Amino acid sequence: MEDKITLSHGSGGHKTSELIAGIFKKNLDNEYFTADDAAVMPAPEGKIAMSTDGFIVSPWKFPGGNIGKLSVCGTVNDIACMGARPLYLTCSYVIEEGFAVSDLEEIAKAMGETARKAGVKIVAGDTKVAGKGQVDGLFITTAGVGVIENEVNLSGAFAKPGDSIIVTGDVGRHGCAILLARDEYGIEADVTSDCAPLADPALAVVSKIPETHVIRDATRGGVGTVLYEICDASDVGIEIVSDDIPVDPAVRGVTGLLGLEPLYLACEGRLVIIVPSEFEDKAIEILSAYEETAGAKIIGRVTDDHKGKVVMKTSIGGMTFLPPPGKELLPRIC
C-alpha cells in the first residue's frame, strides 16, 4: 500500500478493497463487521436509542486522544445519556488526498481500541477520498444504536426544582487541550483531553437510581451551554457555586491568561447528571467507583427562581448571572 491516500483509494476498486482490508478490517474487525452493503445483527429487545455525529477536529491528534477515539466516545456517550447500552456503530470516513496512510492506521487503531473498551461493535462503514484542499485531513461520521435496559426516562426537559446538579469531573479540559495543540498562542501547559467512553458509569447511575432526571454529555459549548439548555427545556432556573466547579489548575491558568470561561470549553469525557437531592450522595458514590468519573462533584441546584437563567455564587459570596452562551470560542473542537 502507498504511503499516502490517493484518489484511487476512493474509486471503489482494488485500491479501496486494499484500504478496507489493510486498515479498517484489521483494526475494527468483529463478528458483525461486514464488507456487504449493510450489516446484519441480532435485534435487541425493548426500546432502542440511536444517535449520529460528525467529527472534524483540528488537529486530528491531541494529548489524550485523536479523532478516531473521539468519534467513538462522542456517539457512545450520546447513546448512554438516554440510559441505553451502546451496541453497534457505523462509521464514515472522508479522507483528503495525500493523507498519510500511517496516520490513518493510527486513527483506525484508536477507534478499534476505544470501541472494545466501550463494549460496542463497529459493524459497517464507508470510505470516500476528497481532492486535495477539499477536506482538512480527515472527517469522520459515526452512527450508533443502543438498547435501553431499564425502564428509565431521561430528558433535558425533566429537571425539577430542588434537584442536585453533578458534573462527573473537572471541566473544560478537551477544549483547552485542542487550543494548546494548535499552538496559536505560544502557551505551554500540561493539559490532556478528558476524552473517554462513559456508558458504564452512566448506566450504573440509572440502574441504581432510576429516579435520575437528566444525563447530558457536555461536549461542544461545555457545561455552561448544557445548563442553559436544561433551563430552557425544563422551564427552571439553575444555581451553581463557583468554588464547587472542578477545574484542573493548568486549565484554569490557560483560561485565566486568555480570558476564557472554563464552563464554556468543550468536554469529551464529562457528564452533567441531575438527580433528586435525596439521591445526590448515592450518585457520587456510584460515580466514584469509575476511573473516568472519580472526580464527580455536586456543583449546584435546580430552582424555581430566575427561570431560564444560570446564577453563580462567586468566591466572595455574591451572586452573578452566568452569561448565556455566545460565539463559538474554539471552532473545530469535535
C-alpha positions in Angstrom: 0.0 0.0 0.0 1.2 3.5 -0.8 2.4 5.9 2.0 -0.3 8.5 1.1 -4.0 8.3 0.3 -4.7 8.8 -3.4 -8.0 9.4 -5.3 -7.9 5.8 -6.4 -8.4 4.7 -2.8 -11.9 6.1 -3.1 -12.7 4.7 -6.5 -14.4 1.6 -5.2 -11.9 -0.7 -7.0 -8.9 -2.7 -5.9 -7.3 0.2 -4.0 -10.4 0.7 -2.0 -10.6 -3.0 -1.1 -6.9 -2.9 -0.2 -7.5 0.1 2.1 -10.5 -1.5 3.8 -8.8 -4.8 4.4 -5.4 -3.3 5.4 -6.6 -0.5 7.7 -10.3 -0.8 8.7 -11.0 -4.6 8.9 -7.6 -5.1 10.5 -8.4 -2.7 13.3 -12.2 -2.8 13.6 -13.0 -6.5 12.9 -15.6 -8.3 14.9 -18.2 -11.0 14.2 -20.7 -8.5 12.6 -18.2 -6.4 10.7 -19.1 -6.7 7.0 -18.0 -5.7 3.5 -21.6 -6.2 2.3 -23.9 -3.3 1.7 -25.4 -3.5 5.2 -24.5 -5.3 8.4 -26.9 -7.9 9.9 -27.1 -8.1 13.7 -29.5 -9.6 16.3 -32.3 -7.2 17.2 -32.2 -6.1 20.8 -35.3 -6.5 23.0 -37.0 -3.3 24.2 -36.6 0.3 23.2 -33.6 1.4 21.3 -31.7 4.7 21.3 -30.0 5.9 18.1 -27.6 8.8 17.5 -25.3 10.2 14.8 -22.5 12.7 15.0 -19.8 14.2 12.8 -16.2 14.8 13.8 -13.9 17.4 12.2 -11.4 18.2 15.0 -8.3 20.1 14.1 -5.6 19.0 14.7 -6.7 15.3 14.3 -4.3 14.2 17.1 -4.1 15.9 20.5 -2.9 15.0 24.0 -5.2 12.2 25.3 -6.6 11.0 22.0 -7.3 11.5 18.3 -10.3 11.9 16.0 -10.7 8.1 16.0 -11.1 7.8 19.7 -13.2 10.9 19.8 -15.6 9.6 17.1 -16.4 6.5 19.2 -16.6 8.3 22.5 -18.9 11.0 21.2 -21.6 8.7 19.9 -21.3 6.1 22.6 -21.7 8.8 25.3 -24.7 10.4 23.5 -26.5 7.0 23.5 -25.6 6.4 27.2 -27.1 9.7 28.1 -30.5 8.3 27.2 -30.0 5.4 29.5 -29.1 3.0 26.7 -26.3 0.4 26.5 -24.4 1.1 23.2 -24.3 -1.9 21.0 -23.4 -1.1 17.4 -21.7 1.7 15.5 -21.2 2.5 11.8 -18.6 4.9 10.6 -18.0 7.0 7.5 -14.5 8.4 6.6 -14.0 11.3 4.2 -10.2 11.4 3.7 -8.2 14.1 1.9 -6.0 13.1 -0.9 -2.4 12.9 0.4 -3.3 12.0 3.9 -0.6 9.7 5.4 -1.6 6.0 5.5 0.3 5.6 8.7 -1.8 8.3 10.3 -5.0 6.7 9.1 -3.9 3.4 10.7 -3.3 5.2 14.0 -6.8 6.6 13.9 -8.4 3.3 13.0 -6.4 1.6 15.7 -7.7 4.1 18.3 -11.3 3.6 17.1 -11.0 -0.2 17.5 -9.4 0.0 20.9 -12.0 2.5 22.2 -14.9 0.5 20.8 -13.7 -2.6 22.5 -13.2 -0.7 25.8 -16.8 0.7 25.4 -18.2 -2.7 24.6 -19.6 -1.6 21.3 -19.1 -3.2 17.9 -18.3 -1.2 14.7 -20.3 -3.2 12.1 -20.2 -1.2 8.8 -18.7 1.9 7.3 -18.0 3.9 4.2 -14.8 5.5 2.7 -14.6 8.5 0.5 -11.5 10.3 -0.8 -11.8 14.0 -1.4 -9.4 16.0 -3.6 -6.5 18.0 -2.1 -7.8 21.0 -0.3 -11.4 19.8 -0.1 -11.1 18.3 3.4 -8.9 19.3 6.3 -7.2 16.0 6.6 -10.0 13.7 7.7 -13.6 13.9 8.7 -15.4 11.0 10.4 -19.2 10.5 11.0 -20.4 7.8 13.3 -23.9 6.5 14.0 -24.8 4.3 16.9 -27.6 2.1 18.3 -28.1 1.1 21.9 -30.8 -0.7 23.9 -32.5 0.8 27.0 -32.0 -1.9 29.6 -34.0 -0.4 32.4 -37.3 1.5 32.5 -35.7 4.9 32.6 -36.9 8.1 31.1 -34.3 10.8 30.7 -34.5 14.2 29.1 -33.2 17.7 29.4 -36.9 18.7 30.0 -37.2 16.6 33.2 -35.2 18.8 35.7 -37.2 19.7 38.8 -36.7 22.4 41.4 -34.7 21.1 44.3 -32.7 18.6 42.1 -29.0 18.3 42.6 -26.6 19.0 39.7 -23.5 16.9 39.3 -20.6 17.1 37.0 -18.5 13.9 36.7 -15.1 15.6 36.7 -13.1 18.7 36.0 -14.4 20.8 33.2 -13.0 22.4 30.0 -10.0 20.1 29.5 -10.8 18.9 26.0 -11.3 22.4 24.6 -8.1 23.6 26.4 -6.1 20.7 25.1 -7.2 21.4 21.5 -6.4 25.1 21.9 -2.9 24.3 23.1 -2.4 21.6 20.4 -2.9 24.3 17.8 0.0 26.3 19.3 -1.5 29.6 18.2 -0.8 31.5 21.5 2.7 30.2 22.4 1.4 28.8 25.7 2.9 25.7 27.2 0.8 23.7 29.7 0.4 20.1 30.6 -3.3 19.6 29.6 -4.6 16.2 28.4 -8.1 15.8 26.9 -10.7 14.1 29.1 -11.9 12.1 26.0 -13.4 8.8 27.3 -16.3 6.5 26.9 -18.8 6.9 29.7 -21.5 4.3 29.2 -20.6 2.1 32.2 -20.8 4.9 34.9 -23.9 6.5 33.2 -25.7 3.2 33.2 -24.7 2.4 36.7 -26.3 5.6 37.9 -29.6 5.0 36.1 -29.7 1.3 37.1 -29.2 2.1 40.8 -31.1 5.5 40.7 -34.0 5.1 38.3 -35.3 8.4 39.5 -32.5 10.2 37.7 -34.0 13.0 35.7 -31.2 14.2 33.3 -27.9 13.0 31.9 -26.2 15.2 29.3 -22.9 15.0 27.6 -21.1 18.3 28.0 -19.3 18.4 24.6 -19.3 21.4 22.3 -20.2 24.5 24.3 -19.2 22.8 27.6 -21.1 22.6 30.9 -22.4 26.2 30.7 -24.2 25.6 27.5 -25.7 22.4 28.8 -27.0 24.1 31.9 -28.7 26.8 29.8 -30.3 24.2 27.5 -31.7 22.4 30.6 -33.0 25.7 31.9 -34.9 26.3 28.7 -36.1 22.8 28.2 -37.4 22.3 31.8 -38.5 25.9 32.4 -36.4 26.2 35.5 -33.5 28.2 36.9 -30.2 26.9 38.0 -27.9 28.0 40.8 -24.2 26.9 40.8 -21.4 27.5 43.2 -18.1 28.8 41.7 -15.9 27.2 44.3 -17.5 23.8 43.7 -16.8 23.7 40.0 -13.8 21.4 39.4 -11.2 22.9 37.1 -7.7 21.5 36.5 -5.1 24.1 37.7 -3.4 24.1 34.3 -6.7 24.7 32.6 -7.5 27.5 35.0 -4.1 29.0 34.3 -4.6 28.9 30.5 -8.1 30.2 30.6 -7.1 33.0 33.0 -4.4 34.2 30.6 -6.8 34.2 27.7 -9.9 35.5 29.4 -11.9 32.3 28.7 -14.6 30.7 30.9 -13.8 27.0 31.6 -17.6 26.3 31.8 -17.9 27.1 28.1 -14.9 25.0 27.0 -15.7 21.6 25.5 -15.5 18.4 27.4 -15.4 14.9 25.8 -15.5 12.8 28.9 -17.8 14.6 31.3 -21.5 14.3 32.0 -23.9 16.6 33.7 -26.3 14.5 35.8 -29.4 15.8 37.6 -31.0 13.7 40.3 -33.4 14.4 43.1 -31.4 15.8 46.1 -32.1 12.8 48.3 -30.0 10.7 45.8 -27.0 13.0 45.4 -24.7 11.2 47.8 -25.6 7.8 46.3 -24.9 9.2 42.8 -21.5 10.5 43.9 -20.7 7.1 45.5 -21.6 5.2 42.3 -19.6 7.6 40.1 -16.5 7.5 42.4 -16.1 3.8 41.6 -15.1 4.5 38.0 -11.8 6.0 36.9 -13.4 8.3 34.3 -15.9 9.8 36.8 -14.0 9.6 40.1 -13.8 13.4 40.3 -17.6 13.8 40.3 -18.9 16.8 42.3 -22.2 18.5 43.2 -22.0 22.0 41.7 -25.5 23.4 42.3 -29.2 23.0 42.4 -32.2 23.4 40.2 -34.5 26.2 41.3 -37.9 27.7 40.6 -36.4 31.2 40.7 -35.0 33.2 37.7 -36.3 30.7 35.1 -34.2 30.3 32.1 -31.1 31.7 33.8 -28.0 30.2 35.4 -26.9 32.1 38.5 -23.4 31.5 40.0 -22.4 32.2 43.6 -19.0 33.7 43.5 -15.9 33.1 45.7 -16.7 36.2 47.7 -20.2 35.2 48.4 -22.0 37.3 45.8 -24.4 36.1 43.1 -24.0 36.8 39.4 -25.7 35.6 36.2 -23.5 33.3 34.1 -23.5 34.9 30.7 -25.6 33.0 28.2 -23.5 31.1 25.6 -22.4 33.3 22.8 -20.0 32.9 19.9 -18.0 29.7 19.4 -14.8 30.2 21.3 -12.9 27.3 19.8 -14.2 26.2 16.4 -13.4 22.7 15.2 -13.1 21.0 18.7 -15.1 17.9 17.9 
